[in-house]
Amino acid sequence: MKLFFRDHVSVIILYCVSFLLLPWIIHSLDDLSSHYLYFIFLVSFLFTIWLIGRYYRRKKLYVHLQNSTLTNDDLHLYEPQAMIEQAYSQKLRQMQYLYLTQQQHLEEQGKEKQLVLSHFAHQMKTPLSVIQLMIQSNANSQSEHLQIINQECDKLTFTLNQLLTYERTSNLVADLKIEALSLKDLIKEVVNDLKDYFIAKEVFPKVTLVENTIIYSDRKWLKIVLYQIINNAIKYGESESSIQIIYDEATLRIQNYGDTIPENEISRVFDLFYTGMKGRTSGEATGIGLYLVKKILTELEHPFTLQSHECVTTFSIDFSNSVKKSSL
């Protein structure tokens, strides 16, 4: 109520002045009917002067409220004049303080969660490594149980690596290191890392790349992308089939033969935790891998496409921008 009266003090003054002057004006004009237009002009003139003064005192507030594009400067109302502007500016400062306090709290919670996830993931990798070493020490044993345990350990290791990769992508831009690298050597490393998975799934790689294919990219993150894509190609490929890895016209294509991805799932497979019909039936998909692939390739500025028809699925990565850079 107090703010209301303080904001309308100019209206009250105008009313009082008009109320006091009205009898004097009527008395001075003697016959009001003959001076009616002059009376209307005088009242309108005073009202117009009041409106102009009110507008200029609140101009900043009107401009601020009508601004359709918001920036950091809109969190303040500089040098407020009118009482309502001062109250509005104070409220904005209170809201900004509340927002920054909550944002800081959420950031601290996020950093804490990332730290905990990273710590537990690293802690879990140690016993997994011990189990895998024990299995390798009994490599001469043909026990089916040991083979199953080894496969499950590989799955756990892969999932933990996905978790660590997801955690690190929160600061992906700061971690990028663009350098010249041999695409064929990088693919050979990935294929060699997955050789046991190729053998277990009875799928075989066929790499068709030129030896001197040089591109500019981040080695670590691009390797994670290639590992994830080739791993998916093996996982969903048919037994006794091949994974075609072809580089042609500045485009890398990774192709596998297996079930066709439905058209309505193509645009959704890159969403976080989306596994699709195949993933739900097999129970092996996490819905994280292709999300990471999309995030990393977007930051690296390598356009990509996914196509699937007639039991052939092709993931393509366009390195044309990187090849142009390497040729400069």
N, C-alpha and C positions, 0 to 999 in steps of 0.2 A: 504494500500500500504506500509506503514511504517513497519508494522508487517511482511509483505511478505519479504522485503529486509533484515530485521533483522534475520528472520528465515533462509534465504538462504545465509548468509554471508560466511559460510564455503564453499559453492559451488563456490562463487565468488573468494575467496582466492585460492582455488584449481585451478580454471581456470587461474587466473593471474600467479600463480607459474608455471603452465604447459606452459603457453604462453611465459613466459620469459625464461624458461629453454630449451624449444624446440630448438631454434636456436643454443644455446650453445652445446646441445647434438649432434645435426646434425654436427656441426663443429668439435667437438671432435672425432666423429666416422669416419670422412672423408667419407668413403663409407657406406651409410646407409643400402644398400642392403645386405652387408655381416654381418651386426649386427642387422638385422631386428627383430630377436627373442628376443635379449637382449632389444631392444627398447620397444617391446610389453610387456615384463616382467616388465620393469621399470614402464611403464604407468599403467599396471594392479596392480602392487604392491601399487602404490600411491592411486589408486582408491579404492582398498580393505581396506587400512588403513583408508581412509575417511569414507567408509561405516561402518566399525566397530565402529569408533568413533561416527558416527551419530546414530547408533543403541543404543549404551550404554547411550548416552545422552537422548534418547527418549524412553528408555526401559519401564519406568513406564507408559508412555502414551499408548504404544502398549498393554501392559498387561491389563491396565484399560479398553481399548476399546474392547479387545477380551474376557473379563470376561463375561461369560454367566449368572452367578448367581450374583444378586445384593444384597448388604447388606448396612448397614448404613455407613460403611467405604468407599463405593464407591462414597459418596457425596464429598469426598476430594481427592486430589492428593498431597501426602505428599512430601515435599522437591523437588519441580520441578527444573530441571536443564536447559533444553533447553528453548529457548524463547517461542516456541509454547506451551511447557508444562506449563510455567508460565501463559501465556494468557488463556490456557484452564482451569487451576486451578482457576484463578480469575473468569472466567465465571461460573464455578461450584459453587463457593461461592455465587455469585450473584443469581444464580438460587435457591440455598438452602435457602437463605434469603427470596426470593420472595415466595417460597413454604411454609416456616414456617409462614410467615406473613399471607398468605391466609388461611392456616390451622387454625391458631389462630382465625382469623376472622370468619371462618365457625363454629368453636367450640363455640365461643361466641354467634353466631346466633342460633345454635342448643340449647344451654342452655337457651337462652332467650325464644325460642319457647316452650321448655318443661315447663318452669316456667309459661308461659302464659296459656298453655293448662291445666296444673295442677290447676292453680288458678281458671280458668273459670269452670272447671269440679267440683271443690269443691263448688264454688259459686252456680252452678246449682242444686247441690244435696240438698241444704238447702230448696229452695222453693218446690222441689219435696217431701221432707219429710213432709213439712207442708201440702201439698195437700193430701198425703196419710193419715196423722193423721186426717184431716177433713173427709175423706171418712170413716175411721174406727169409727169416732164418730157418723156416720150415718149408722152404720152397720145393724141396724134393718130395714133400708129402702131397699126395693126390687127393687129400681130404676135400670133399665137396663143401663141408662146413667152413673150412678155411677160405675157400674161394668166395663163398657168400659173404663171410665177414670182411674180406678184403674189398669186395665190391661196395658193401655198405659203408666202409671206412672212406672209400673214394667219394661216395655221395656226400657224406658228412663234411669232408674236406672241401669239396666243391661248394657246398651251401655256406660254410663258414667264410670261404673266400668271397662269395657273393655279398655276404653281410658286411665284411670289412670294406669291400669295394663301395657298397652303398653308403657306408659311413664316411668314406673319404671323398665321395663326390659332392659333399656339402661345401667343400672348399676347392672345387675342381679347377676353377680359373686360375687361382694362385699357384696351383701345382703343375700347370702345363709347362712343358719345355719343348718347343718346336725345333726340330733338327732334321737334317737329311738322313734318311735311312733306306736300307735295301728292303723292298717289300717281299722279295722272294725269301731272303734269309729269315725275316720275321715270321713268315708263314711256315717255313720249315721248322722253326722253333716250336710253334704252336702245334703242328702236326706231330712232332716228336713227343711233346708233353702229353698228347692224347693217344699215343700209340697203343697203350694197354686197352683203352676204351674202344679203339678201332677193332682190335683183335677180339675183345669180348663180344662186341656187337656184330662181328663178321662183316664189317664195312671197311672199304679200302679207299684211300685218297688218291686222286689223280690231279696232280698240280701241273698247270700249263702257264708258266710265267717266263718272261725274258730275264736273263741273269742281271742285266744292268738297269733294272727298273728302280729308279730312285724317286722317292716322294718326300715331301716335307710334312711331318706330323709329330705327335708325341709318341715315343716308342712304347712307354709303359701302358698308357691308356688305350692305344690302338691294339696292342697285344691282348688286352683284356677283352676288347670288342671282338677280335678275330677268334679268340678262345671260346667266347660265349656262342658265337654264331656257328662255328664248326662243331662245337659240343652239341648244340641243338640239332644240327644236320645229322649227326651220328645217332642221337637219341631217337629221332623220329624217322630215320631212314630205314628202308627195307634191308633185311639180312641178305648178305651176298650181293649187295649192290655197291655202288661207288659214290664218293663225294667229289664232284667236279669243282676244282678251284681254278678259275680262268681269269687272266688279266688281259683285257683287250680294249683299245681306244680309251685309255685312262679310266677304265671301269673294272673293278674287281667283282666277279660273280662267284658266289658259293652256292652250288646246286646239289640238291639231294633228291632221291626218288623214294616216295612214300605216300602216305595219305595226303590228299589235297586239303589245304586249309580253306574252310568255307569263306565265301566272299564277305559275309557279314562280320567275320572275325578278323579280317586282315587289318582293319583300321583300329582294332581294339587290343591286339596282341602286345602293343607297346605300352598299354596302361599298367600301372603298378598293381600287382597281385592278380591280374587277369590271366587265367590259365587256359581258357577255351574248353571246348568239349573233349578234345584229345587229352589235355592235361588233367581234367577231372576224372576221366576213365582210367588213365594210367596211374595217377597219383604221384607222378614224379616231378611235375612242373611246380615251380615256386611262384611264378608270376613276377619275378624280379629281374631276370636276365635281360630280356628284350627292353625292359624299361631303362636299365642301365645303358644298354647299347644305344638307345635313342638319345639319352641325356649326354653321353660322351661324344657321340658323333655330331650332335648339334653344337656342342662347345668347340669341337675341332673343326667345324664348318665343312664337314664331308657329307654332302647330300646322299641319301640312301632310299632304296625302294624294296618292297617285299612283294613278290608275285607268286601265285600258286594256282596251277591248273593242270588237269590231266595227270595227276599224281607226280608232278614235278614242281618243286618249290625252289625259288631262286631269290637269294638276298644279294642286292647289288649296292656297291659303294662307289660313288663318283669321286675320283681323285683328280679331276681335271684342273681344279684350282691349284692343288698342290704340285702337280706336274708342271704347270706354268711357272710357279714360283721357283721350282728347282732348275728350270731352264734359263732363268734370268742370269 
